[in-house]
Amino acid sequence: MPDIVVIGGGAAGIAAARRLHDAGADVLLVETSDRLGGRAYSRNLALPGGGDVTVDLGCGWLHSARRNPWTTIAEARGFPIDRGSPHWDVQWCDLGFPPAEQQAFATTRERWEAAAHAALTGPDRPLSDFIDTADPARPMIDAISGFANGAALTDVSLHDWAAYEDAAGDDNWALPAGYGTLIHDHARPLSVRLHTPVTRIDHHGAVLRLDTPVGTIEAERTIVCVPTTVIADGGIVFDPPLPAKLDAAAALPLGLADKVFLHVDAPIWPADAHLIGNPRSACTASHRLSPFGRPIVESFFGGPCAEMMEGGDAAAFAIDELVALLGGDWRSRFTPLAVTRWRQEHGIGGSYSHARIGSAGQRMVLARPVDDRLFFAGEACSPHDFSTAHGAYATGIAAADRVLALSRHAR
């Protein structure tokens, strides 16, 4: 019987299990799927004509990179880091977005952010309250909410949004070998069981009993590191029930962000250029052109637009946007390579959490231990770095350190 079982092999679970392992604890990491990493997933894609590229199907940026613990881990492991700008605020060659419109949008966005921050001392409100639906900048701000929150302005809590925005740095770096590759590498020394979903946690007695399709695992303590969807939808049944945890998870739903990867024949732009497909539509993609100088385009959809794309042809939509900006002769130069559908990923069911209006405090409720035997971690448990792999890491470390402190005290 392991002393500690960590449930969920994403960034939080790997961080927690690695901390416990390095401290000499007897720890087992169990994961429902056939791989580790969760929403951090790097994959090699074959290119037409030969060769391949590594892409991140999930998280791909070292956000707040100078204080991001994964940056330190990458440096220690010798992973190259691209510290260049992502150019999210630069429209390559001003295509479809003239400078005057860009400046007008930037001014409106600053005014919207200022109005939102000025309202922080009052009751929680949706972010949509701070910009009129008729404002020409509203569609683009809604699109950005989709990229950042996985949800529309109307569904995002002011208080939750500000907690992230006020803590985040402007340094967003990237890993040519893949963020998912780094996080998976961090798990190398761990004892892991894949294909092992925990369906029920019996915490009646002195020993925890974790039911799985391949048998029951007993442990003294466990750290639950699964997406909020799993808890809210009853993917893990707690016995006795933990209604506060279910309510908290339901109040912190996963928004959606998806990607399309296209091969491009003979790109003419510099490495890491950027285009917004249609700055006048809330349903548009953020197109990353030739990341790391590679002959691909990574198109990013978020929020309601991503939800719609999961039932349609996202690759065709991305190509249509690019052709509208670049010209009709470009259509034959794009070849779809891969499309993500995170809402349909078993055991995940979305991308990253946002708080419903009035529910920002539910992050602390979700993170709170139960009887010093059941612990919870994951990006949704972070008070200000939610929706990120470094937020997940920090909550995993915090839970592991709490377990280690209790174990030392017991001795």
N, C-alpha and C positions, 0 to 999 in steps of 0.2 A: 504494500500500500504506500503510494507516495505521500509525503507530508502535505504537499501543496499541488493542486491541479490548476493550471491556467486554461481557461476556456476561450478559444478564439485566437487564431494565428495571424492576426493583423499587426499593425505597428505597435499598438498598446500591449497586446498579448506577448509579442516577441520581446518588447522592452522589459516587461515585468518578469517573464521567465528567464531572460538573460541576466537580469539583476540578481534574481534568486540563485540561479546556477553559479554565478561568479562568487556569490557569498557562501557557497558550499551547501546550499539547501537541496533537499530531495524534491525535485519539481518535475512535473510532467505537463507538456503542452499538448492540448488536443484541439483539432481543427476539423470542421465539418466537411470541407472540400478536399480536393486532391492536390492542393498546393498551399503554401504559406504566403503571406503578404496581404490578404484581404483586398482592400481597395488600393493597395500599392502593388501594381502588377506590371512588370516589364516583360516584353515579348519581342522576339526577333521576327521581322517580316521579310519575306523573300521579295526581291525587286525584279521587275521584268528585265530579262537579259542577263540575270545573274547577280550574285551578291545579296546582302541583306542589311537591314538596319534594326537597331534596338529602339523601341518606342515604349513610352509609359501609357498603358491603357487607362490607368487611374491617376493618382497624384503624380505630378511631374515637376513641381517647383519647390525648392528649399525656401519657403516663405520666411520672412524675418530671419534671413540666413545668418546674420552675424550672431544671433543669440539662439539659433536653431541647433539642438544637440545632434541632429543627424549630420550637420556640417562638420562638427568635431569628429564624429565617428567616421565620416567619409575621409577626412584628412588623415586620421590614424590608420585607416585601412588602405590608403594610397589610391582612393578613387579620384579621378580628375573632376574638378568643379569648374563650370563655366560661369564666371562672375560678370558676364556682360549683361546689358539691359535687355529685358524682354520686349521693349519697344511697344508696350500695349497702348501708349498714348500717342503713337506716331503712325500715321496712315502713309504707307509707302507711296511716294510720288503724288500724294494727295488724291489718289484715285477715288472718284465718287464722293469725296468729302473735302470740298474746297477749304482753304485756310480760314476764310471768314466764318464759315459754318463751324469749323473746329473751335475757333475762339469763342463764338457765341455759346456753343455747347459747354465749353470749359467754365465760362462765367456762370451759366445756369447751374451747373453741377456744384460749383463752389457755394452758390447761394442756397441750394437745396441742402447741402451738408451743414451749412451754418444754421439754417432754420431747424434742422433735426437736432443738432447739438444744443441749441437754445431751449429746446423743449424737454431736455433730459430731467429736469427737476420736477416735472409733472408726471402724470400717469403714463403708463406705457401706451404706445400707439403704433399703428402700422406705418412703415416708411413712406407709403404712398400719400400720407397726409400732408407731406411737405412740398409737393409739386402738383400742379393742376394737370388734369388729364389732357387738357387742350394745349399744354405747353409743347412747343416743337421738340424740346429736348427729352420729353417724357419717354418716348419709345426707346431711346438709346439708354437712358438711365434704368429702365426696366430690363433691358437686355443685360446690362452690367450686373444688376441684381441677380439675374439668372446665372451669370458666370460665377459670381462671388458667393451667392447664398444657395444656389440651386432652386430658387423660388422667386416668385414675383414680388414686387414691392408691397402689394396688399397683404401678403402672407408673412412678412418679416417683422419681427419685434424691434422697435426702436432701441430699447434698452439692451437687447442682445447684440444688435448690430454695432452699437457704440462701444460695447465692451471689447469687441474684436478690433474695431477700427482704431481705438485709442491706444491699443497695445501693440499693434502691428508695425513692423518696420517697412521701409520702402525697398529693402534689399531682397530681391527675388532671383536666386541663382538656380542653375540647372546641372544635372548630372548626365554626361554623355552616355555612361554605361547604364543609366536608368535608376530612378529613385527606388522602384520595386526591387531591382537587383541589389542595391545597398541594404534595404531592409531585410530581404531574404538572407543575405550574407551574414547579417547580425545573428541569425538563428542557428548558424552552423553547429555550435557545440551542444545544442539542446536535445533532450529526449522528447521526441514528437510522435504523435499518432495522428495520421491523416484519416479521412473518411470516418471520423468519430464524432458525430454530432451529439451533444448532450441535450436530451429532451426533457429531463426532469431532475431537479435537485431536491432531495429529501434532507431537510436540516432539522428534523425533529430531535434526533439523538446527538450523542457526543461526537459521533463520526458522521461526516457528510457522505451521502450516497448519491452518486451521479449516474443516472440511467443513460445508456447509449444503446444503439441497435446491436452492438457486439458485446454487451454485458454491462454490469454495474461496476463503477470505479469508486473506491472509498478513499477519502482524504480527510485530513484534519482541517484544512482551510482551502478555499478556492477563490480565484480572481476571475470574475466574469468580464470578458473583453469582447462582447459581441455588439453589432450595430443595434440601434434603438428599435429597428423594425423587428428584430428577432424577439425582443422582450415584449414589445407592445402587441405583437401578433400571437403571443403564446408559444413561440418556438421553443422556449424553455419554460416549463411549468415549475413554479416554486411551491414546495409543500413543507410547512404551511405557506399559504399565499402571501405575497408581498404587494398588496394593491398600490401602495405609494410608488413602488418602482414601475409598475405597469402604467400608472397615470403619468409619471415623469417621462417615461419613454414615449408615450403617445403625444406628449406636449412638445417633444423634440424630434419631429419627423425628419426623415432624410429627404432633402431636396434631390434634384437630379442634374447631373452634368455628363454629357457624352461627347465622344470624339469620333471623328472620321479621319482616316489616314489615306492620303492620295500620293501616288508616285507622279512626279512631274518631269516631263522630258525637257532637258536643257533650260533650267530656270534662268531668268535674266536678273533676278534681284540678288542683293547681298545676303549673306547668312543672317538668320534671325530677324528678317524683316517681318512686317505685320500689316494686315488689312482687316478692317471691319467690313463685313459683306455689304450691309445696308444700314447706314446710321440713322435712317428714318423709320426703321421697323424694330419692334420689340423681339421679333423672331428673326434673328440673324446669327451668323457665326463669327467668332474671332478666329482669324486664319493666321497661323504661325507659319511663315514661309521659310523653307529650308533651315530647320533647326540644326545647329552645329554644322551648317554648310551641306547638309544632305539633300538629295533630290526628292524631297517629299514636302507635302503640306499637311499640317496638323490642324484640323478645323474643330473648333470647340463650341458646343451648344449648351445652353443652360436653362433651367426653369421650365416654364410652360412650353417653350420652343423645343427643348429637349424631350419633354413628354410627348409632344406631337411627333417628333422625329422617330421615336422608338416604334411607332406604328407605321412609319412611312419609309421613304428612300432617302436617308440622310446624306448618303454620298452624292446622289443626284442633285440634292438641294445645294450642297457645298460647291459642287462643280458649276451649277447655274450661277451662284453668287460670284464666283471667281471669273467666269466667262463674261458676266455682265460688266465687270470692272476692267478686264484685260483685253477683251475682244473675242469674237467668235472663233478665230483660228486657233484659240487655245483649247477648245473642247477636246480635240483629239489627243492633246498632250497630257491629259490627266487620266490616271488609271486607279480605280479604288483598290486599296490594299486591306483595309480592316475598318470595322465599325463596332463601337461598343454599345451595349444595352444594359447599363448597370441596374435599371429597375427590375430586370428579369434575372439577375444573378442570384442563384439560390443561396440562402444564408446571408445575403447582403441586402438586396432590394432597394438600392438607391446609392447616392454619392456621399453627401455630408449633411450634417444636421443643422437646422435652424430652429429657433424657438418660436412657438406660436405667440400671438399677442398676449402679453401679461404673464408669460411663462419662462422668462429668462432665469428666474430663481430655481426652476426645476433641474437645472444642471447640477446644482449642489445636492438636491434630493437624490438624483440618480447616482451620484458618486458616493453617497454616504454608506459606510459599511453596515452590515447587519450582524449583531452579536459578536463582532470581532472574529467572525469565521467566514462570512461572505463579503467579498470586496468587489468593487466595480470600477472599471476603467474603460477608456476609449475616448475618441475625440469629443463625443457629446458630453462627457463628464468635465471637460475643461471649461473654466469660467471665462476665459478670454482668448484661448487659442484653438477653439473648436473648429471643425472643418479642415484641420491640418494634421499631417503625420507627426509634426513636432508636438502638437497638443495631445495627440494620442500617446506619444512616447512619455511625456511628462506625467500623465495620469497613471500609466503603467508603472513608472518608477515610484510614484508616490504610494501606490497600493502595495508594491513589493516591499518598500521600506517600512510600511506599517506592519506588514506580516513579519518581517525580520525582527522588528522591535518587539513584537509580541512573543515571538519564538525565543528571543534572548531572555526576555523577562520570565518566561515559563521555566527556563532552565535555572 
